Amino acid sequence: MRRFAGSCRFVYNKALVLQKERHEKGGKKLGYAGLCRLLTEWRHSEKTAWLADAPIHPLQQALKDLERAYTNFFAGRANFPQFRKKGRSDSFRYPDPKGIKLDQANSRIFLPKLGWLRYRNSREVLGTVKNVTVSQSCGKWFVSIQTEREVETSRPKGGTVGIDLGIAHFATLSDGTFFAPLNSFKRHEVALRKAQQSLSRKVKGSNNRKKALARVQKIHVRIANVRRDFLHKVSTAISKNHAVVAIEDLKVGNMSRSAAGTADAPGKNVHTKSGLNKSILDQGWYGFRRMLEYKLSWKGGRLVAVPPQNTSRTCPRCGHVSADNRQTQARFVCVACGYENNADVAAAINILSRGIQLLRDEGQDTANALVGMQVDWLPASARMACGSNRVGGRKQEPAEALSAGR
């Protein structure tokens, strides 16, 4: 599997070099069909005859990935294609289902030039198999099976809700529910720093350096897995109980941009901004929004992204906008009408109001959406979801809720 992934990486990089050379000489970019003809020559060449040991379809898929990368670049959706590096996203894909055999009863799969392989079945495979991707991460190999099947159109359950994303509270709902942040990177930061320090002291190319690098990779994978698991639980809990969810259209890249500046114009409060950037990226806001969007779509619901300007400074009752309304990080008091509430809850109510307005502008019926968003209806106490990571020594799931005063 390492050889097959390496062959696909070699073909991708070799084709990218060829495309760059043609561009420098003023020639046109070769299409997928032209690259496939060259691939046949490479497989029969004495210098690269070892490419014939790998299955042909995964090699062709590597060329198709390059073609897609160029298409995304010219469409402005991505940067210019980069060379693939060994050990990063090693994978290969079988696009032809005729050569794939799946035996779920015995948890095994047949792949061309690999034979029967046993795997740990994480879920039942439903539908017709379309393609299979084999990938490597931190020394472990994974198989992803894409299928096609007909599903019934789901009807959404629940009403509407607005969500305010933050750092002190990962997500605050307009009904007063809080989801405490997990901060997976912060939890493993000390262990990661020690592992990286140990790696920096190892001689390049030595076996000890390979072992140290594996330890660093293992911590990074754990951080990502813990964060992904948390985001899945929270997004599933919200999508199950709401038909329409309004969320801020946050530009995370701009919010987490470095404040270091340049040598001529150095930035201010660089250390403080660096810590804030780290906390923002640790939350995984974009991943949460992506999960929430497709899970709502599965259930027939919808995610509405609203402009984030002044959502935390606007009074939900009278609409007065002022920076003085938010006296502290947690307290909101309108200087015009005296309305008081938790600052994050007030922001979530404003987000919900803007989301409903966007639906109205589209001509959607929002009569039922107004239920539960009146500013006179305010919970006496916010329900704190996962208010602490441990309650009474027991690990608590993110979707659990418990009463706590604001």
C-alpha positions, -999 to 999 in steps of 0.1 A, spaced: 0 0 0 29 23 7 43 15 -28 10 22 -45 6 55 -27 41 64 -36 35 55 -73 4 78 -73 24 106 -57 52 102 -83 28 103 -112 11 134 -98 43 153 -93 58 142 -126 27 154 -144 28 187 -125 64 192 -135 55 185 -172 26 210 -170 49 237 -156 75 231 -183 49 234 -210 36 266 -195 71 282 -193 76 274 -230 43 289 -240 26 257 -247 -10 247 -238 -18 226 -207 -23 189 -214 -57 175 -207 -65 143 -188 -65 122 -220 -31 134 -230 -16 127 -196 -31 92 -196 -12 85 -229 20 97 -212 13 75 -183 12 45 -206 47 55 -219 60 59 -183 48 24 -174 66 9 -203 98 30 -199 129 13 -184 135 41 -159 99 40 -145 90 4 -152 81 -1 -115 50 19 -121 35 -12 -138 35 -29 -104 8 -5 -92 -28 -8 -105 -36 14 -134 -68 30 -122 -54 46 -90 -26 61 -112 -51 75 -136 -70 90 -106 -39 108 -95 -39 125 -130 -76 133 -126 -68 149 -92 -42 171 -109 -67 181 -136 -93 190 -109 -67 210 -90 -60 231 -122 -97 236 -127 -102 248 -92 -72 271 -96 -85 287 -128 -119 291 -112 -105 310 -83 -115 283 -57 -80 272 -48 -43 281 -50 -20 268 -77 -14 230 -74 15 220 -51 38 190 -52 27 161 -30 51 152 -2 58 117 12 40 110 44 13 137 39 -21 125 28 -8 92 13 -37 76 -5 -49 60 -37 -84 55 -51 -101 26 -70 -128 42 -92 -141 10 -109 -165 -10 -87 -162 -40 -110 -128 -49 -95 -140 -44 -59 -156 -71 -38 -171 -64 -4 -178 -91 22 -194 -72 52 -203 -104 70 -166 -112 75 -154 -76 75 -131 -79 45 -127 -63 11 -111 -73 -21 -90 -47 -40 -71 -52 -72 -34 -62 -67 -40 -63 -30 -63 -92 -26 -86 -97 3 -80 -74 32 -96 -75 66 -109 -42 81 -126 -29 112 -162 -21 102 -172 12 117 -207 12 102 -228 -8 78 -222 -1 41 -255 7 24 -262 10 -13 -241 3 -43 -204 6 -41 -191 33 -64 -154 37 -54 -130 30 -27 -102 52 -12 -73 37 8 -54 63 29 -27 64 56 -27 85 87 -2 83 115 9 47 106 -27 34 103 -45 26 71 -81 34 64 -106 24 37 -134 48 27 -162 32 7 -184 56 -13 -219 42 -21 -250 54 -40 -286 47 -28 -320 62 -28 -331 79 4 -365 93 14 -368 130 18 -368 138 55 -390 163 71 -373 187 96 -382 185 132 -382 214 157 -383 252 151 -357 279 145 -327 288 166 -298 313 164 -262 303 174 -235 327 186 -200 311 184 -174 322 208 -144 312 229 -157 314 265 -188 294 253 -182 274 221 -219 279 210 -247 298 226 -283 292 214 -310 318 213 -330 297 238 -303 301 264 -285 268 259 -247 269 261 -221 244 248 -188 247 267 -156 246 246 -135 215 245 -102 232 236 -85 199 224 -53 217 213 -50 234 247 -54 201 265 -25 185 246 -4 215 242 22 206 269 26 171 255 29 184 220 56 209 230 77 183 247 74 159 218 84 187 193 114 197 215 125 161 216 121 159 178 143 190 173 172 174 191 173 142 170 197 138 141 180 141 107 177 107 90 182 87 121 157 61 134 153 80 167 141 110 147 116 88 129 103 76 162 101 111 176 83 123 145 58 95 149 51 106 184 44 142 172 21 129 145 2 108 170 -5 138 192 -16 159 162 -40 131 151 -54 128 186 -60 165 188 -79 164 155 -99 133 164 -110 147 198 -120 180 181 -139 163 153 -157 140 178 -168 170 198 -180 189 168 -200 159 155 -218 155 188 -227 191 191 -238 195 155 -259 163 157 -276 175 189 -286 208 173 -296 194 138 -319 168 154 -340 194 173 -341 223 149 -354 228 113 -337 262 106 -305 273 122 -291 308 118 -254 313 123 -229 341 117 -210 342 85 -176 344 101 -144 349 82 -122 328 104 -91 334 82 -93 371 87 -102 368 124 -71 346 131 -46 366 110 -13 374 126 -8 409 141 30 408 139 31 433 110 64 440 92 98 453 102 89 488 91 55 487 108 55 462 136 22 452 152 9 459 186 -2 434 213 13 406 192 15 381 220 -21 387 231 -34 385 195 -14 353 190 -31 337 220 -65 348 207 -57 334 172 -48 300 188 -80 299 208 -101 308 177 -85 280 156 -88 256 184 -126 259 183 -131 246 148 -158 270 138 -156 263 101 -158 226 106 -187 230 129 -206 251 103 -199 226 75 -211 196 97 -242 215 107 -250 224 71 -250 189 57 -267 173 87 -295 198 85 -297 191 47 -300 154 55 -329 160 78 -347 185 54 -336 215 74 -316 246 65 -286 266 77 -289 304 72 -256 324 74 -261 361 84 -238 391 85 -220 392 118 -217 430 121 -229 444 155 -247 412 166 -232 416 201 -239 453 203 -275 455 191 -304 454 216 -328 426 208 -357 446 222 -353 482 208 -326 477 182 -303 503 197 -267 497 186 -239 508 209 -206 495 221 -217 505 257 -245 479 256 -220 451 262 -206 463 295 -186 431 301 -178 399 282 -208 382 298 -233 410 305 -255 429 281 -274 460 293 -290 483 268 -283 519 275 -315 530 258 -342 507 271 -325 489 300 -329 454 285 -306 429 303 -295 394 294 -264 373 289 -243 389 262 -240 357 242 -277 349 244 -286 385 233 -262 380 203 -278 347 194 -313 363 195 -301 390 171 -286 363 148 -319 344 148 -338 376 140 -315 384 110 -319 348 98 -356 350 99 -355 383 80 -333 367 53 -359 340 49 -386 366 46 -367 384 19 -366 351 0 -404 348 3 -403 320 28 -432 316 53 -418 325 87 -450 325 108 -440 296 129 -404 308 131 -414 336 154 -424 312 182 -398 313 209 -379 343 197 -399 371 214 -375 392 235 -401 392 264 -396 354 266 -362 350 283 -352 319 303 -348 325 340 -316 306 339 -295 294 310 -292 257 305 -255 250 305 -246 222 281 -214 205 292 -209 233 317 -178 215 330 -158 188 314 -163 166 345 -192 165 369 -187 145 400 -157 127 385 -178 115 355 -170 124 320 -199 144 305 -210 143 268 -212 176 250 -249 173 242 -260 169 278 -277 199 295 -278 209 331 -292 239 349 -269 267 359 -275 303 367 -263 330 343 
